[in-house]
Amino acid sequence: MKKQITLFFILLVSVLPALAKHIAGGEMTYTYLGTGSSATRGQYRITLKLYRDCDSDGAQLDEAARITIYPTGSNFFVFNSDIIQDRVETVRMSKPDACINNPPEICYQIAYYNTTVELDFLPNGYVVSYQRCCRVDDIFNITRSTDVGVTYTTSIPGTADVATGPANSTPVFNTSDTVIICSNNYFTYDFGASDADNDQLEFKFANAFDGGTMEWPMPDTANAPPYKSVAYNFGFSAQSPLGSNVTIDPITGFISGVAPVQGVYALTVTVIERRNGSIINIHRKDLHLQVSNCSIAKAELNSNYINCEGSTLTFQNLSNSPLIKSYNWDFGISTAVDDTSILASPSYTFSLPGDYTVRLITNKNQQCSDTAYATAKIWPGFVANFNAIQTCVGVPFVFADSSKTVYGTLNKWHWDFGDASVSTDTSSLKNSSYTYLTKGTYDVTLIAGSDRGCLDTLVKSILVDDKPYLKISGDTIMCTQDGALRLNAIGTGTYQWTGDNIIGSSTVQNPLVSPTVPTRYNVTVTQAPGCINIASVFVDVRSFVSLHAGNDTTICLGDSILLNPVSDGVSYAWTPISTVTSPTLKKTWVRPAETTRYSVQAKIGTCQASDGFVVTTVPYPAANAGLDMLICFGKQVQLHASGGLQYLWYPYGTLDDNTLKDPIASPISTTSYVVGVFDNKGCPKPVYDTVLVEVVPPVIANAGNDTAVVIGQPLQLNAQGGQQFQWLPPDFLSNAGIANPIARLNSDIQYIVKVSTRGGCFAYDTMNVKVYKTPPEIFVPTAFTPNRDGLNDYLIPIPVGIISIEYFKVYNRYGELVFSTSSMGKGWNGVYKGRDQGNESFIWQVLGKDYLGKPLYKKGESTLIR
């Protein structure tokens, strides 16, 4: 039996969280029924509405709901009772419009819980609350919505702010519970409200509250505030529950914008009630809004299109349904026939200010045709603006509207004072005030409106400090002859100056003073008790102006020089002004075109002094490094500079003396030599010039390899390495002055070739020609010794009268090809497959062509000897 009880308990605990995930929204409201048993008590009808998705697999709506009432600021409740469910309504959109593409199914069950209570009128009123777990799964904008609870709450005002506060009923929202919102489509959702007490209403997005937990889904008592906010996913917040593209109008309560992606979103809206300018209640409604993957084929426009700056408006249907095939626009100019368009997003420029009725017909004379109207308001010249009288922390800041309009009258103001720590930092008065409790920079927003429908927004940053703003003129100096000096301070508040010889009032912003000796003046500005700031200014008093303009100096012609007098003057005037950069500054630059005397007048009030000095200009030296030169590699050259008395060359590594006028240079590569030229005429700066010494690279003369020919065979020589050639001796050559003459020889000879390049640079090379008095032949040694001693290491064919080797092949005794080449001068080193071959005989074949093109074939045997 004990095991059965344990099992039942485990099953119950595991089932409760699953059944708890069913709440899709809720609202706590009340209606004031009048005074109760005495004039200091009131009767209220409390109503709790709970929403449940008809298709939810979670728990059904509770038969009873625990409602708790606390005096504001207290943790001790005055009411805590289960309220029996009064009724359940099912709200279903059963037949969606055929012009909705992919329409969603929307169905909610709404349970009502009603009770009547009688409460004492307290100064701070009451908080009425209900808590439960849990919200539905997979809410797109909430983190881990699986185990997130709800708190539905409202406030009953007290008498502290407004005596009639307790005689209040909550506003009634206009919201439709079966609204269809299609993802990535523009939508408007009326979240406005009406108020039976005619209180002024203001609307805001707000935090959705957490509540009951998975462990304790139905608390016996709702907690007293403050209540914990749910955690929002990235990209969403209490102020942007549907993302940054959806906003709420603080005046009308209309939610509008481009809907986010498909999903369920937690949405909480607060309506702030003001009575006689004071906030008496902040009422809340929490819904889970379903955004579906659909679109509606309809003509949908904003109610108003307003341009209060210019005359051009751009229009676009707010539905992007693929079922829309055509557009017909009429811009409402009764006297015009060309004020139409068939574009999807037309622009139109109105010629006169005014209100115009714009009409859009989509799918005209087709299925899903629809018509929408909007008002185009053209009232240019509307600008929002305001001034702020800044004070200190804890002291009211005064904000005064200074907005302007050309047409109509200003009639709407909405202030947001940028205090993120509270939700009551707003006002709808023309001129308002707000008290900041902490230091910092706050962005104050004013939305101003006119009776023509114009709205404009201005944001200004204000600095809240622990002392008022105060700026005072800097320390100064005055002349005794002037008699008096006016001090200046900038800031808001009352002033008190201290110091000797104050003429007239010491409580003005800009007093007149007449010190006879150096004096420090202090000023205190006060905006409120404890909101003060103090500053001081030192006034030096002089009977004359000290001034030394500077000593005579010399500069190079074309250079600038800084004028920097030693003086206690306050103002300055330099002459002549033609070459002075800033003639009224104490320190300024000049660039004289010739020797010039510069004079300066320094003043302290009416006291003044004058002085001057001469700037002598001397031309720069006329530096000349000489003409560029070309030399052969390994040669020297003498450089030649002129134009001064002293010289300094660099780079100096290849110079015999870099301080000489004409040093010897020995560069090994092309080098640019720079010389600095100095003189003694007064210009202390050198002038530089450059000479290029181009070094011709070494000449690599090549007469060709030694060769052998048969008598009478023509031999073409081929020298390389330069541009000019000279062969010696010129005997037997067709032309001794070219690179490739033809020789016809009858005996051995050695030719020497001189190869020259530009700049006269040259080198020599030799070529030996052996002449055989036989027909063309190819000689192959009968033996070779590849022991790497440099003697007879290769088996090489020796051609005579042969112009090319077609092939030379060597075989071992097994018929394997061990070597092959077609290059003259190449042979076998006795290695086959990476191994030295042993002592044995090898067969060779050779095929060549003589100088007449005739083939010559030979074969034979050679012995390898180790």
PyMOL commands that set and color helices and strands:
alter all, ss='L'
color gray80, all
select helices_A, chain A and resi 2-20+145-147+480-482+577-579+758-760
alter helices_A, ss='H'
color red, helices_A
select strands_A, chain A and resi 23-35+41-53+64-71+79-93+100-101+106-120+126-132+150-156+172-173+181-182+186-190+193-194+200-205+246-248+254-258+263-275+278-292+295-296+304-307+312-314+327-330+340-341+347-349+354-362+370-378+386-389+397-401+410-416+426-427+432-434+440-450+455-464+471-472+476-479+485-486+489-490+494-498+502-503+512-513+519-528+531-542+547-548+553-556+561-563+566-567+571-575+588-590+596-604+607-618+629-632+637-638+646-650+664-665+671-678+687-696+707-710+714-716+724-728+742-744+749-756+762-772+777-779+783-784+798-800+802-811+817-821+831-832+835-836+840-850+855-864
alter strands_A, ss='S'
color yellow, strands_A
deselect
rebuild
show_as cartoon
